[in-house]
Amino acid sequence: MSNKRLFLFAGYNKSGKIDDALIYYICALEKFGDIILVMDSNCPDSELKKIQKHCVYTSAIRHGEYDFGSYKRAYNWAKKNLNISDYDILYLVNDSVYGPLYDLTSYFKTMESGNGDAFGIVKNPHHDHPHIQSWFVGLRKNIFFTTWFDTFINEVTKLSSKGEITRKYEHGLSKLITAHNHKWNCLYTVARRGIYNKIGKLYRAKMPFMKKVAITRNHGALGKQVLYVLNNLPQTAHDAIYNSIIDTYGEKYTKWFLTKNPLKIIKRRIHHALYKILNEGI
């Protein structure tokens, strides 16, 4: 692979930490290109030092504009301090996932050897607004070096809800790419909430990442699937992700969550189903 890549990496940690999973992810990406890390968190210098040698630039100040706000800040730093025309592909990447669960070499090769002007890991095929999931998006120079992309990214601002952010920025980027007659494609197509709920199936299909929100979804009913993934990872990946889960959710919750006991999983599924019926009417 000869493409030169720049990764705009958006991070968040409510405690202002650079945890083991983020370090693992950054180190895995480092061999594929240059990384600019912007955290939407107030991280002390002692934490940023854990990762600085692996990035061309790091910043950690709470701005409240979520991932696209971090992409905007990383992009503008790159325009000011780097010659971005030197890069063939600009990636927008965030830490809403654990991974990589597999070596990324073949994934980059497959994405970048296709005919898409933009590409990603996962396509959401929604009938009204199909889009590239914004936690891993690749853009060729004929997109990221345009006036319309510059305008799009610089118009990112603080919005009132996550749903509004998703519609305006995640869906909006794919719509703009199509509107400007560019093609986009993804390695996987995952409908509805499958990216969160089908952790084990996706891992067996060689999906290289696992969404973090699986740890708290469905009243803990996904614990068996997450444990399956963890138990099949190389030790370094396993330890980084496991330590991060404990650091984020606590040791007590983590031990409760990670179980393959079928009775416990069934109980959690029933609990979740009752919750949905009583609170959402479905």
Backbone bond lengths (Angstrom), bond angles and torsions (degrees), N, CA, C in turn:
res aa  C-N    CA-C-N  psi(-1)  N-CA   C-N-CA  omega(-1)  CA-C   N-CA-C  phi
1 M - - - 1.459 - - 1.517 109.87 -
2 S 1.329 115.50 128.52 1.462 119.74 -175.81 1.526 113.13 -110.81
3 N 1.322 117.45 -5.60 1.451 119.89 -177.83 1.523 111.94 -65.51
4 K 1.318 115.53 139.72 1.456 120.67 175.93 1.524 108.06 -97.84
5 R 1.329 116.24 126.56 1.460 121.46 -171.45 1.518 111.86 -117.47
6 L 1.331 114.11 145.91 1.458 121.73 171.13 1.518 107.95 -123.43
7 F 1.321 116.60 123.17 1.452 122.05 -179.88 1.525 109.83 -101.34
8 L 1.343 115.84 120.86 1.451 120.95 170.17 1.522 105.93 -94.83
9 F 1.310 116.17 107.37 1.471 121.71 -170.10 1.522 109.28 -105.95
10 A 1.331 116.28 119.11 1.457 122.75 178.82 1.521 109.58 -99.91
11 G 1.329 116.18 125.39 1.457 120.27 -179.59 1.514 112.39 -124.19
12 Y 1.327 114.84 161.98 1.466 120.78 175.89 1.518 108.99 -153.88
13 N 1.328 115.75 137.02 1.456 121.06 172.33 1.525 107.57 -147.93
14 K 1.322 116.26 119.80 1.460 119.84 -173.19 1.524 112.67 -63.49
15 S 1.332 116.77 -21.86 1.467 120.66 179.35 1.520 112.61 -96.82
16 G 1.324 117.21 2.08 1.458 120.86 179.97 1.516 113.50 71.40
17 K 1.332 116.79 32.08 1.461 121.43 -178.10 1.527 111.38 -108.12
18 I 1.294 114.82 151.72 1.462 122.11 166.80 1.515 105.19 -100.82
19 D 1.326 117.12 97.06 1.464 119.42 -170.40 1.526 112.02 -87.11
20 D 1.322 114.99 175.93 1.467 120.93 -174.47 1.528 112.52 -61.00
21 A 1.339 117.03 -37.34 1.465 119.91 -178.17 1.524 111.45 -66.92
22 L 1.327 116.76 -38.97 1.459 119.76 178.45 1.525 110.75 -67.25
23 I 1.322 116.78 -43.39 1.465 120.42 177.45 1.534 110.45 -59.47
24 Y 1.322 115.82 -43.78 1.465 120.45 179.50 1.534 110.84 -60.88
25 Y 1.326 117.15 -45.00 1.459 122.09 -179.33 1.532 110.75 -63.88
26 I 1.327 116.49 -48.59 1.466 120.49 -179.83 1.529 110.87 -59.67
27 C 1.310 116.78 -44.44 1.471 120.30 -179.48 1.531 111.33 -64.19
28 A 1.326 117.04 -34.53 1.465 120.18 177.90 1.519 111.34 -69.37
29 L 1.339 117.45 -34.62 1.468 121.62 -179.94 1.517 112.67 -76.70
30 E 1.318 115.59 -28.52 1.465 121.14 -170.14 1.522 112.83 -54.03
31 K 1.313 117.16 -36.46 1.467 119.28 -176.61 1.531 112.77 -73.81
32 F 1.348 116.71 -8.81 1.464 120.24 -178.31 1.527 113.48 -101.84
33 G 1.325 117.86 -10.07 1.456 118.85 179.99 1.515 112.62 167.86
34 D 1.322 115.47 -173.74 1.461 122.13 179.81 1.524 109.57 -86.13
35 I 1.333 116.36 145.45 1.462 121.90 -174.46 1.518 110.28 -124.67
36 I 1.323 115.56 130.99 1.463 122.53 168.86 1.523 106.53 -112.67
37 L 1.312 117.55 117.37 1.457 122.67 -178.61 1.521 110.16 -103.75
38 V 1.331 116.46 121.88 1.458 121.64 174.40 1.521 108.00 -123.54
39 M 1.324 116.19 117.97 1.456 122.36 178.95 1.525 109.84 -93.65
40 D 1.322 116.62 138.61 1.465 121.41 169.79 1.531 107.68 -91.54
41 S 1.320 114.61 52.90 1.466 123.08 -176.18 1.519 108.29 -152.30
42 N 1.294 114.94 152.63 1.465 120.22 173.47 1.526 108.87 -89.25
43 C 1.306 115.90 98.10 1.461 121.20 -179.89 1.523 109.57 -104.87
44 P 1.327 118.15 132.06 1.468 119.75 176.47 1.522 111.28 -67.76
45 D 1.316 115.93 159.96 1.467 120.97 -179.50 1.522 111.70 -57.84
46 S 1.328 116.52 -33.18 1.464 120.12 -179.16 1.523 111.62 -62.88
47 E 1.337 116.70 -31.05 1.456 120.16 177.04 1.529 110.98 -78.26
48 L 1.326 116.76 -44.97 1.468 119.91 -179.21 1.522 112.23 -60.84
49 K 1.325 116.70 -30.41 1.463 119.88 179.83 1.526 112.17 -60.64
50 K 1.327 116.61 -23.84 1.465 120.46 179.74 1.529 111.63 -63.47
51 I 1.335 116.55 -23.90 1.456 120.37 -169.64 1.521 113.86 -123.23
52 Q 1.314 118.14 -11.93 1.467 121.46 -170.55 1.520 113.93 -60.02
53 K 1.309 117.94 -35.93 1.470 119.24 -177.20 1.521 112.55 -69.35
54 H 1.324 116.56 -13.69 1.468 120.81 -179.77 1.524 112.53 -97.35
55 C 1.334 117.56 -2.33 1.465 122.39 -175.60 1.521 110.30 -127.16
56 V 1.318 116.31 154.71 1.467 119.39 174.66 1.523 110.57 -80.99
57 Y 1.354 115.88 -20.96 1.464 119.85 178.20 1.524 108.58 -161.24
58 T 1.334 116.68 142.89 1.457 121.77 175.17 1.523 109.35 -133.81
59 S 1.329 114.96 146.61 1.459 121.42 176.69 1.518 107.86 -147.66
60 A 1.331 116.54 144.58 1.463 119.48 -178.50 1.521 109.90 -147.91
61 I 1.321 115.13 85.03 1.462 122.40 177.83 1.528 107.77 -134.35
62 R 1.307 117.00 129.82 1.464 121.34 -179.91 1.530 110.12 -63.94
63 H 1.339 116.23 120.83 1.464 120.41 179.86 1.521 112.61 -121.00
64 G 1.315 118.84 -17.15 1.448 122.00 173.98 1.509 116.07 74.72
65 E 1.319 117.53 11.87 1.466 121.18 179.81 1.527 111.46 -103.86
66 Y 1.302 116.29 12.34 1.455 122.84 176.11 1.535 111.57 58.27
67 D 1.337 115.71 -156.19 1.467 119.83 -169.70 1.523 112.84 -64.13
68 F 1.334 117.35 -41.27 1.458 118.24 -178.25 1.525 111.53 -69.12
69 G 1.326 117.39 -27.51 1.454 120.10 172.98 1.516 111.86 -66.50
70 S 1.330 115.96 -35.79 1.469 119.85 175.45 1.525 111.10 -71.50
71 Y 1.338 116.46 -39.85 1.468 119.16 175.37 1.528 110.53 -58.23
72 K 1.334 115.81 -43.55 1.464 120.42 179.66 1.521 111.01 -59.01
73 R 1.313 117.64 -47.38 1.468 121.38 -178.32 1.523 111.35 -66.01
74 A 1.329 117.39 -39.93 1.464 120.89 178.42 1.531 110.84 -66.50
75 Y 1.318 116.11 -41.80 1.476 121.66 179.00 1.531 110.73 -61.44
76 N 1.304 117.03 -46.17 1.468 120.07 -178.19 1.529 112.05 -69.66
77 W 1.327 116.85 -33.11 1.466 118.56 173.87 1.533 109.39 -64.25
78 A 1.331 116.05 -42.45 1.470 120.28 -179.51 1.522 111.10 -63.16
79 K 1.339 117.40 -42.97 1.467 120.25 179.22 1.529 111.56 -61.18
80 K 1.310 115.76 -35.82 1.464 120.44 -176.49 1.521 112.42 -80.86
81 N 1.326 117.18 -33.44 1.458 120.32 -169.00 1.528 115.20 -115.00
82 L 1.317 117.27 -12.15 1.460 121.04 179.49 1.519 109.30 -125.37
83 N 1.296 116.28 162.45 1.464 121.27 171.03 1.526 106.93 -93.43
84 I 1.340 117.16 91.00 1.460 118.98 -171.89 1.527 112.18 -68.78
85 S 1.332 117.44 -14.55 1.462 118.67 175.74 1.528 111.64 -68.19
86 D 1.318 116.70 -14.18 1.466 120.48 176.86 1.530 112.27 -72.81
87 Y 1.324 116.15 -17.96 1.465 120.40 -176.06 1.525 110.58 -94.75
88 D 1.324 114.21 141.66 1.457 120.10 178.33 1.522 111.91 -86.44
89 I 1.330 115.77 -34.95 1.469 120.44 -175.00 1.521 109.58 -137.89
90 L 1.319 114.65 134.45 1.461 122.24 175.60 1.520 107.65 -107.47
91 Y 1.332 115.89 125.57 1.456 120.39 178.63 1.520 110.65 -108.26
92 L 1.330 115.75 136.36 1.452 123.37 169.73 1.523 106.68 -102.66
93 V 1.318 116.26 117.72 1.463 121.55 -173.19 1.519 108.64 -134.86
94 N 1.336 117.46 139.98 1.461 118.29 174.25 1.526 111.52 -133.98
95 D 1.328 114.67 171.81 1.462 120.37 -173.81 1.526 112.30 -101.09
96 S 1.336 117.16 33.36 1.463 119.79 173.35 1.520 111.28 -79.56
97 V 1.327 116.25 4.25 1.461 122.46 179.30 1.524 110.10 -126.32
98 Y 1.331 114.69 156.87 1.461 121.54 168.54 1.526 107.91 -98.96
99 G 1.306 115.88 139.55 1.442 119.74 178.23 1.520 111.48 149.71
100 P 1.334 116.31 -168.99 1.453 126.75 3.20 1.526 112.76 -72.94
101 L 1.319 114.29 146.38 1.460 122.00 179.61 1.525 111.18 -88.24
102 Y 1.330 116.25 -17.56 1.461 123.85 175.17 1.524 107.84 -134.35
103 D 1.316 116.63 159.30 1.457 120.39 174.93 1.526 109.03 -61.29
104 L 1.330 116.13 136.76 1.466 120.86 -171.12 1.530 114.86 -87.42
105 T 1.308 118.43 -3.04 1.464 120.84 -174.27 1.517 112.87 -53.91
106 S 1.325 117.14 -50.73 1.465 120.17 -176.77 1.523 111.80 -68.83
107 Y 1.319 117.27 -29.10 1.469 120.76 -179.95 1.529 110.72 -68.89
108 F 1.335 116.18 -43.97 1.459 119.54 175.99 1.525 110.62 -62.50
109 K 1.307 116.37 -42.84 1.467 120.06 -178.48 1.522 111.03 -61.09
110 T 1.332 116.74 -43.81 1.459 120.55 -178.79 1.527 111.25 -67.66
111 M 1.328 117.21 -46.21 1.463 120.36 -179.47 1.525 111.66 -61.90
112 E 1.310 116.01 -46.28 1.463 120.57 -171.46 1.516 113.89 -81.11
113 S 1.320 117.06 -16.53 1.467 119.73 179.42 1.528 111.79 -88.78
114 G 1.328 116.98 -6.42 1.455 120.47 178.48 1.520 111.41 -79.56
115 N 1.346 115.53 -177.56 1.463 119.95 -176.62 1.526 112.80 -97.40
116 G 1.320 117.90 9.88 1.452 120.26 179.84 1.522 112.60 -75.90
117 D 1.323 115.96 142.03 1.459 120.54 172.47 1.527 110.24 -80.87
118 A 1.329 114.76 -22.82 1.465 122.52 173.39 1.517 107.73 -136.58
119 F 1.319 116.17 153.79 1.465 119.84 -177.37 1.522 108.91 -160.30
120 G 1.308 114.42 166.96 1.452 118.92 -179.80 1.508 111.50 -159.69
121 I 1.320 115.05 -175.44 1.463 120.14 178.07 1.524 109.80 -79.35
122 V 1.341 116.78 -48.53 1.468 120.03 -171.35 1.525 111.87 -128.02
123 K 1.322 114.77 131.75 1.467 122.60 171.17 1.526 108.73 -100.04
124 N 1.325 115.89 130.97 1.456 120.88 167.19 1.527 106.59 -94.04
125 P 1.358 118.43 116.99 1.463 120.91 -171.85 1.531 114.11 -88.11
126 H 1.300 118.49 27.19 1.459 121.87 -176.72 1.532 110.59 -47.98
127 H 1.340 116.41 137.46 1.468 120.17 -173.24 1.527 112.97 -65.63
128 D 1.336 117.56 -27.45 1.464 120.21 -179.40 1.525 112.99 -92.86
129 H 1.307 116.27 -34.60 1.465 119.20 -175.84 1.533 111.66 -145.95
130 P 1.342 116.78 69.53 1.472 119.05 174.06 1.523 109.44 -60.07
131 H 1.329 116.31 142.46 1.463 117.68 -174.98 1.523 111.24 -159.75
132 I 1.322 114.33 160.91 1.465 121.57 171.00 1.522 107.78 -79.55
133 Q 1.314 117.60 127.18 1.458 119.16 176.35 1.525 108.73 -65.02
134 S 1.326 115.16 131.35 1.466 120.51 -163.03 1.526 114.74 -80.36
135 W 1.326 118.15 6.56 1.458 119.04 177.82 1.534 112.15 -84.11
136 F 1.337 117.35 -6.17 1.470 120.10 175.02 1.524 108.41 -160.77
137 V 1.331 116.00 96.07 1.469 122.19 -176.67 1.522 108.97 -128.83
138 G 1.322 116.40 131.40 1.462 121.79 175.21 1.516 110.77 -108.53
139 L 1.334 117.11 135.53 1.467 122.58 -179.01 1.527 109.50 -127.88
140 R 1.316 115.69 126.36 1.470 118.82 175.64 1.529 110.06 -76.47
141 K 1.335 113.94 169.04 1.467 119.81 -174.71 1.525 112.51 -61.01
142 N 1.336 117.82 -29.20 1.463 119.29 -179.86 1.529 112.16 -72.44
143 I 1.332 116.35 -0.63 1.466 121.02 170.83 1.523 110.54 -112.88
144 F 1.329 117.31 -56.04 1.463 118.14 -171.48 1.527 113.43 -73.39
145 F 1.338 116.90 -10.24 1.462 120.35 179.52 1.530 111.77 -103.81
146 T 1.346 116.48 21.68 1.457 120.94 -177.65 1.529 111.12 -104.83
147 T 1.321 114.17 160.51 1.466 120.18 176.95 1.520 111.23 -66.15
148 W 1.335 116.91 -39.53 1.468 118.96 -176.99 1.523 111.79 -66.25
149 F 1.348 117.79 -35.73 1.462 118.35 177.22 1.528 109.98 -69.62
150 D 1.321 116.73 -41.14 1.460 120.61 177.77 1.532 110.27 -58.02
151 T 1.316 116.30 -42.88 1.468 120.54 178.81 1.518 110.94 -64.91
152 F 1.335 116.42 -44.86 1.474 120.93 -180.00 1.525 111.36 -57.74
153 I 1.316 116.78 -50.74 1.460 119.49 -173.91 1.527 111.20 -70.26
154 N 1.319 116.88 -32.96 1.466 119.01 -178.99 1.519 113.38 -81.35
155 E 1.321 117.62 -10.98 1.461 120.40 174.22 1.525 112.71 -89.65
156 V 1.329 116.45 -0.02 1.469 119.66 175.01 1.520 108.95 -61.91
157 T 1.320 115.23 131.50 1.459 120.14 -179.53 1.526 109.11 -144.89
158 K 1.299 116.85 173.87 1.459 121.47 -179.41 1.521 109.78 -72.19
159 L 1.336 116.58 127.14 1.451 122.27 179.52 1.524 110.08 -116.27
160 S 1.320 115.48 167.30 1.465 119.47 -169.26 1.517 114.91 -83.53
161 S 1.336 117.57 -19.27 1.469 118.99 -176.43 1.521 110.73 -146.60
162 K 1.328 114.63 157.00 1.463 120.21 178.31 1.529 110.52 -64.76
163 G 1.352 116.01 -36.14 1.460 119.56 178.97 1.513 112.11 -62.31
164 E 1.321 116.45 -40.16 1.457 120.81 178.53 1.525 110.96 -66.48
165 I 1.334 116.06 -39.40 1.467 120.94 177.03 1.525 110.42 -61.00
166 T 1.342 116.07 -45.40 1.464 120.95 -179.56 1.521 110.92 -61.03
167 R 1.318 116.16 -47.04 1.470 119.92 -177.93 1.524 112.19 -65.17
168 K 1.318 117.05 -46.03 1.456 120.35 -172.82 1.521 112.59 -77.18
169 Y 1.319 117.44 -37.10 1.463 119.42 -172.44 1.528 113.28 -106.80
170 E 1.329 118.24 -50.51 1.470 118.87 -179.51 1.524 110.16 -68.73
171 H 1.351 116.94 -55.23 1.463 119.27 176.69 1.530 110.54 -65.16
172 G 1.327 115.58 -39.01 1.454 120.76 -175.45 1.512 113.70 -61.62
173 L 1.332 117.47 -37.47 1.462 119.77 -179.57 1.523 110.91 -64.55
174 S 1.324 117.17 -46.25 1.467 119.60 179.31 1.524 111.20 -63.85
175 K 1.327 117.26 -38.07 1.467 120.79 177.22 1.526 111.43 -62.35
176 L 1.329 116.08 -42.66 1.465 119.90 179.69 1.527 111.40 -65.43
177 I 1.323 116.14 -40.57 1.465 119.73 178.44 1.523 110.25 -58.50
178 T 1.332 115.96 -45.73 1.467 120.67 178.59 1.521 111.49 -66.58
179 A 1.341 116.13 -41.58 1.466 120.41 -178.35 1.523 112.31 -62.65
180 H 1.332 117.10 -26.22 1.466 120.82 178.82 1.536 111.72 -97.01
181 N 1.338 114.48 21.02 1.474 122.43 172.27 1.522 113.69 65.04
182 H 1.310 115.67 32.08 1.461 120.55 174.37 1.527 109.93 -103.27
183 K 1.310 115.49 150.07 1.454 121.12 177.95 1.532 110.12 -95.41
184 W 1.323 115.35 145.12 1.466 118.82 173.40 1.524 109.37 -137.58
185 N 1.316 115.08 152.09 1.464 121.03 179.31 1.518 109.76 -152.98
186 C 1.316 115.73 167.58 1.468 121.63 -177.54 1.519 110.91 -138.61
187 L 1.298 116.29 161.10 1.463 121.69 -179.50 1.525 111.98 -73.85
188 Y 1.333 116.22 -34.98 1.463 121.92 -177.20 1.525 109.16 -128.11
189 T 1.318 115.18 147.81 1.456 121.69 170.20 1.518 107.66 -116.82
190 V 1.314 116.15 120.70 1.472 120.98 -176.28 1.522 108.01 -131.17
191 A 1.321 116.23 115.81 1.458 121.14 -175.15 1.525 112.10 -84.72
192 R 1.306 114.35 155.30 1.459 124.29 173.59 1.530 110.84 50.14
193 R 1.352 116.76 -127.60 1.465 119.83 -176.13 1.529 112.70 -100.15
194 G 1.338 115.61 20.73 1.455 119.56 -178.09 1.514 113.78 -60.56
195 I 1.337 116.93 -32.17 1.458 120.35 -179.17 1.523 111.18 -62.77
196 Y 1.337 117.07 -25.58 1.457 121.38 178.26 1.527 112.42 -92.93
197 N 1.352 115.93 -36.93 1.462 120.26 -167.33 1.522 114.87 -97.93
198 K 1.329 118.34 -16.83 1.466 120.73 -175.78 1.526 111.12 -110.19
199 I 1.310 115.19 50.14 1.467 121.52 -174.83 1.528 112.24 -58.30
200 G 1.326 116.78 -48.55 1.464 120.33 -177.71 1.513 112.36 -65.68
201 K 1.315 117.21 -44.70 1.467 121.76 -179.63 1.517 110.94 -62.43
202 L 1.315 116.80 -43.66 1.459 120.52 -179.66 1.524 111.39 -66.66
203 Y 1.315 116.61 -38.22 1.465 119.27 177.88 1.531 110.34 -62.79
204 R 1.321 116.74 -41.90 1.472 119.91 178.90 1.522 111.22 -66.76
205 A 1.332 116.36 -24.54 1.468 120.85 175.56 1.524 111.41 -86.44
206 K 1.340 116.52 11.99 1.469 123.92 176.80 1.526 113.84 71.95
207 M 1.324 117.39 22.05 1.463 119.41 171.72 1.524 108.39 -59.46
208 P 1.337 118.54 125.32 1.464 119.50 -172.39 1.524 115.46 -84.61
209 F 1.338 117.66 3.59 1.459 120.34 179.48 1.523 110.82 -141.39
210 M 1.330 115.51 159.67 1.456 123.01 178.05 1.524 108.33 -130.53
211 K 1.328 117.22 127.17 1.457 120.50 -178.35 1.533 110.86 -66.44
212 K 1.321 115.61 132.46 1.462 121.20 -177.97 1.525 112.65 -61.97
213 V 1.318 116.18 -33.51 1.458 119.81 -174.29 1.529 112.00 -64.29
214 A 1.332 117.57 -14.77 1.463 120.27 176.03 1.529 111.65 -58.66
215 I 1.314 116.88 -25.12 1.462 121.10 -177.29 1.528 110.98 -65.83
216 T 1.309 117.57 -27.83 1.466 120.00 -176.41 1.527 113.34 -116.67
217 R 1.298 119.08 -2.19 1.466 120.65 -177.79 1.522 111.91 -76.30
218 N 1.321 114.88 156.79 1.471 123.20 169.81 1.521 113.68 54.92
219 H 1.326 115.90 36.00 1.466 121.77 176.95 1.532 112.85 53.59
220 G 1.332 115.37 38.03 1.460 120.41 175.57 1.509 115.35 84.66
221 A 1.340 117.64 6.45 1.466 120.80 -175.36 1.522 113.49 -71.34
222 L 1.337 117.90 -10.53 1.462 120.91 -179.64 1.523 112.61 -93.49
223 G 1.319 116.68 5.47 1.463 120.77 -176.83 1.517 113.96 -58.02
224 K 1.318 117.33 -39.53 1.468 120.52 -179.72 1.518 111.02 -63.99
225 Q 1.352 116.88 -41.10 1.457 120.32 -179.63 1.530 111.39 -66.97
226 V 1.318 116.49 -43.52 1.465 119.94 179.41 1.525 110.37 -63.98
227 L 1.331 116.60 -41.08 1.461 120.38 177.95 1.527 111.06 -62.39
228 Y 1.323 116.38 -39.45 1.466 120.67 177.24 1.524 110.84 -58.97
229 V 1.328 116.32 -45.89 1.462 120.18 179.49 1.524 110.15 -62.78
230 L 1.320 116.81 -48.93 1.467 120.79 -178.88 1.524 111.36 -57.21
231 N 1.314 116.97 -42.05 1.459 121.06 -176.30 1.520 113.40 -70.83
232 N 1.340 117.00 -13.02 1.462 120.63 179.89 1.520 113.15 -105.86
233 L 1.321 116.77 3.65 1.460 120.44 -178.93 1.521 111.42 -88.56
234 P 1.333 117.14 154.69 1.464 119.89 168.31 1.526 109.49 -57.40
235 Q 1.316 116.95 153.73 1.462 121.01 -172.21 1.527 112.89 -57.85
236 T 1.329 117.10 -40.81 1.470 119.78 -178.21 1.518 111.25 -61.86
237 A 1.336 116.84 -45.15 1.461 120.86 179.02 1.519 110.84 -66.75
238 H 1.323 115.76 -44.11 1.468 120.42 178.37 1.518 111.38 -55.84
239 D 1.319 116.69 -50.34 1.469 120.76 -175.59 1.520 111.41 -65.10
240 A 1.337 117.39 -41.07 1.462 120.60 -179.25 1.523 111.16 -62.71
241 I 1.326 116.39 -45.53 1.467 120.12 -178.14 1.521 110.80 -71.83
242 Y 1.316 117.05 -43.94 1.469 120.58 179.99 1.526 110.91 -61.22
243 N 1.318 116.72 -43.91 1.468 120.12 179.09 1.520 111.44 -63.14
244 S 1.324 115.92 -37.15 1.463 120.47 179.08 1.522 111.36 -67.12
245 I 1.328 116.54 -40.43 1.470 119.97 178.24 1.521 110.35 -61.92
246 I 1.322 116.57 -44.77 1.464 120.27 178.11 1.524 110.54 -62.65
247 D 1.324 116.18 -43.81 1.459 120.43 -178.18 1.526 111.66 -62.96
248 T 1.339 116.38 -34.84 1.464 121.17 -177.09 1.526 112.41 -83.97
249 Y 1.326 116.96 -43.46 1.464 120.37 -170.47 1.526 114.16 -110.92
250 G 1.313 116.42 -8.01 1.460 120.00 178.94 1.523 111.89 93.54
251 E 1.312 115.29 150.89 1.469 120.49 -177.37 1.521 111.98 -66.09
252 K 1.337 117.14 -38.41 1.464 120.70 -178.08 1.525 111.12 -62.87
253 Y 1.335 116.58 -48.83 1.464 120.10 179.81 1.527 110.42 -64.34
254 T 1.314 117.29 -42.72 1.460 121.23 -177.80 1.519 111.33 -59.52
255 K 1.327 117.21 -44.92 1.467 120.63 179.46 1.526 111.15 -66.37
256 W 1.341 116.29 -36.82 1.468 119.71 176.69 1.522 110.59 -66.91
257 F 1.326 116.54 -42.64 1.458 122.30 -174.74 1.513 112.79 -68.71
258 L 1.325 117.89 -45.84 1.453 122.16 -173.61 1.526 110.36 -82.25
259 T 1.312 115.47 89.80 1.458 121.22 -179.45 1.524 110.05 -140.78
260 K 1.319 116.67 148.42 1.460 120.49 171.60 1.527 111.43 -112.54
261 N 1.330 115.72 12.22 1.461 121.26 177.01 1.532 109.09 -65.89
262 P 1.341 118.43 115.02 1.474 120.51 -174.53 1.527 113.10 -63.07
263 L 1.337 117.50 -33.70 1.462 119.56 -179.78 1.521 111.40 -67.40
264 K 1.328 116.44 -38.88 1.465 119.94 178.34 1.534 111.00 -66.48
265 I 1.320 115.98 -39.85 1.463 119.69 -179.97 1.530 110.70 -67.08
266 I 1.322 116.82 -42.25 1.473 120.68 178.00 1.524 110.20 -61.45
267 K 1.323 116.69 -43.89 1.468 120.95 179.19 1.527 110.66 -59.52
268 R 1.318 116.95 -42.16 1.460 121.04 179.95 1.527 111.21 -67.07
269 R 1.327 116.83 -38.09 1.458 120.22 177.97 1.526 110.99 -65.00
270 I 1.329 116.25 -41.32 1.464 120.33 177.34 1.522 110.15 -63.73
271 H 1.322 116.33 -44.13 1.463 121.44 177.93 1.524 110.26 -57.30
272 H 1.328 116.03 -44.66 1.460 120.61 -178.92 1.531 110.83 -66.93
273 A 1.339 117.20 -42.16 1.463 120.94 179.54 1.527 111.02 -62.16
274 L 1.317 116.94 -43.15 1.463 120.54 178.32 1.521 111.24 -64.21
275 Y 1.317 115.73 -39.58 1.460 120.22 178.25 1.529 110.31 -60.62
276 K 1.333 116.41 -44.08 1.462 120.75 -179.00 1.529 110.39 -63.92
277 I 1.322 116.10 -41.77 1.473 120.10 -178.27 1.525 110.90 -66.36
278 L 1.333 115.78 -45.07 1.458 120.52 -175.11 1.527 112.57 -74.22
279 N 1.333 116.70 -32.00 1.457 119.85 -174.78 1.522 114.55 -101.78
280 E 1.337 116.52 -25.04 1.452 119.20 -176.80 1.529 112.84 -121.15
281 G 1.330 115.76 -7.63 1.453 119.06 178.23 1.499 114.79 74.01
282 I 1.348 116.12 20.07 1.477 119.10 179.78 1.519 109.74 -131.21
